[in-house]
Amino acid sequence: MRGAGTVTLESRIDSAEAQRRAEVALDESERRYRHLVEHSLGLICVHDFDGRLLSVNPAAARSLGYESHEGTGRNLREFLAPETRHLFDGYLQRIRDKGTDSGLMRVVARDGSERVWLYQNVRYEEAGAPPYILGHGLDITDRIRIEKALRHSQQALKRAYAELDARVQERTAELQHANDMLAFLATASERLTRALDYESTLTGLASLPVPLLADWAVLHLVNQDGTVRSIAGKHADSGLEPVLRQLAATRDVQLPETCWVARVMATGQREVIANAATEPGSFLGPGPHSEVASQIGVGSLVIVPFLMEGRRGALSLVCSGPQRFPPSDVAVIEDLVRRFQVAIDRVQLYREAQDANRLKEEFLATLSHELRTPVNAILGWARILRTRPLEGGILQAVEVIERNAKAQTRLIEDMLDVSRIVTGKLTFNLETLDLALVIGAALDSVRPAAQAKNIQLVEHVDPTTSPITGDAHRLQQVIWNLLSNAIKFTPSGGVVSISLHGSRTRVEITVSDTGAGIRREVLPFVFDRFRQADSSTTRSHGGLGLGLAIVRHVVELHGGTVEAHSAGEGQGATFRLELPVRDTSIPGGTERRPRVDEAAMPGAWEPLLQGRRILVVDDHADARQLIGGILEASGASVVTTASSREAVEALARSAPDVLIADIGLPEEDGYALIRRIRRLDPAHGGLIPAIALTAYARTEDKDRALAAGFQRHVAKPVEPHVLVKIVASTLEERATNSQA
């Protein structure tokens, strides 16, 4: 019995221990559960079927902006977003029916911000207690925001890619269009530059831009009377070409100022008309031009001005619809007009070149005539003198020969002067001048010609006119040219007058005649080189057309002006030149070389070269004989040679005092000869004074001769007494230098 009782007691003790242990384990489990709930990152809350919160873990409270104890006892419905509270009853009903529910719940935190919970809630029941709902979930507000931002970013990225692709396509199209425009401009330049006449160039400008830039094009040119002529171009629709050509067939019209084309040509500024129907003004104004234009259709247009030989013009590119011309196309159109302008200038240069070639051919024909005429007289009288005696006619023959030789010399001098003017090497000997004396000398020179034609010379010279600084020889050449022209073109019995008057600052010389006058179309060109009013073989007056060109350049180089006036053919002509009155003292450093006054020169036969030994080198036998005869008549002993080799041999045999050499020699020219002589020892003639007597008479020829070693340069032909004087002065300079 005892044994059984003992077992029972022990069993009781074991059962109590087991219960205690179970209670301890339960407490530990509950403690761990509470610890897990309190520190869980998930949202855990318990509420009854009325929605009253029985417990809220810290994570759920923090999501709402509360402490844990602040949520207990409040209804979950209060925390829902207002617009979703009506869904709460359905949520509770689903848990009653199914025991569980999940989804998204929108709640409002203490600060008013909205949060989104992802929840999974279940129904719990315990014996002796009412059922409750255990909810657990996650606050996915930030995740939703991130996903939304990501979706927005993806959408923005898609849009950006789409926009980029559109821009790439747009830029590709623009580049293609730009390439097309460059190719168009290159083609246009090639076609425009190939054209050598105005008509082809105009046609090219009017047709090239169609249809690439416009539906149709037309050119407008202003006539001298102010009317406008339209030149039809091209239409993209060949069926409308006949209508477009009616523009060229309509008469020239006077465009009103409100007309866009007239405005462009008046201002020189291009116009872009986006919509012709709404813009104030009109394309071509009322009239036949406008009627034709309206038949074709004018929606939008670009009008660009240009100039052609001083005439104003415009290019109109027209589209049937509005808003057709972007800025890039307008720039291309303006570039096209600029290229057209270059092509027009090229055509003008080509025409000028053709005119220059024609003038050159006419000049060469005139030159041949003018040079052959005096030569014919010289050769004719020379032949008469050789073949038969003239008894008392010898003096007449010599005068004719001398007069024609001088005329030929004057022609050559005029050509050389023009060459000097063109190269900028026309030199002046400046000095103080009394223009009354210069005019008197020129009158004396032309008086025989005037008397021969029974022309009266009238002189009105103010003796109180101020002196000027200038080149007496060149100004006398100017006045002689004007007087000679007046006498040439004035019929017998006419009058040629010259006047001189002035002020403190300027002097004026006027030459007038009652002669043939100057045609209006010729008047602007009378001072141009090689220009003549009549260049035909039947012309009445000789000359090369150089005299007035020389007059203008000499006067302008003196700081003056010259102009021509004439009322027309048969009305006479007047030439008026003005020269400035400057300080009559010669500027420092200006060379003042004495002018050769032929009237004051001693005769060629005076013995100025008595006892002098002179070596002459010229391959022309007649020239050697003439030079030798002039020098010997003045007392010199002369040795003549025909080449450089003979000259060097003669120099070695004797010791001449001076060398006179031509430049144009066979085998070795005069430049080589003088350089060869200058390399000789002084005892063998290396320092002999040398004079270049040559037909190479340009300034550069003179400079080259002096640089080669000559002391003087004398142009052929030369007057005998001038040659003797030059040789004598050369010898005097040598003596002076030797003494120094």
KAKA-V130943 format. One line per field, one symbol per residue. phi: phi as a letter, one per 20 degrees, with the letter a starting at -180 (. if undefined). Layout:
# KAKA-V130943
phi=???
This chain:
# KAKA-V130943
phi=.gffffffffffffffffffffffffffffffffffffdffeecbcbefenffebcfgffffgencefffefneeggfeffgfdffeffffffffffdnbabqdcecdfgenfedcddccdcecccgmcffbdedbacedgffffffffffffffffffffffffffffffffffffffffffffffffffffffdbfffffffffdffdefdbfbbbdcceefenfddddfdbdfeffeggffffffefffceefffffffffffemdfcddfbffdffnbfcmfpffffffffeocdcbcccebcclnefbbdddcdfdflddfgffffffffffffffffffffffffffffffffffffffffgfffffffgfffffffffeebfdleefffffffffffffffffgfffffffffffemdfecdfafcdfffffffffffeggffffdldeedccdefefffcdadfffffffffffffffffedfgneccccccbacfdbccdcdcbdefmcfgfegfdfeffmecfcdefdfeceodmdgfffgffffffendccbdcafpfmdmbcdccccfedgfffgfnffdefffdffeffffefffdgnedcddcbfefffffffffffffeoeddddcdbffffffffffccfebddcfeedfmcffffffffffeffgfdnfdffccedbefdfffffffffffpfeccceefcfgffgfffffffffffffffff
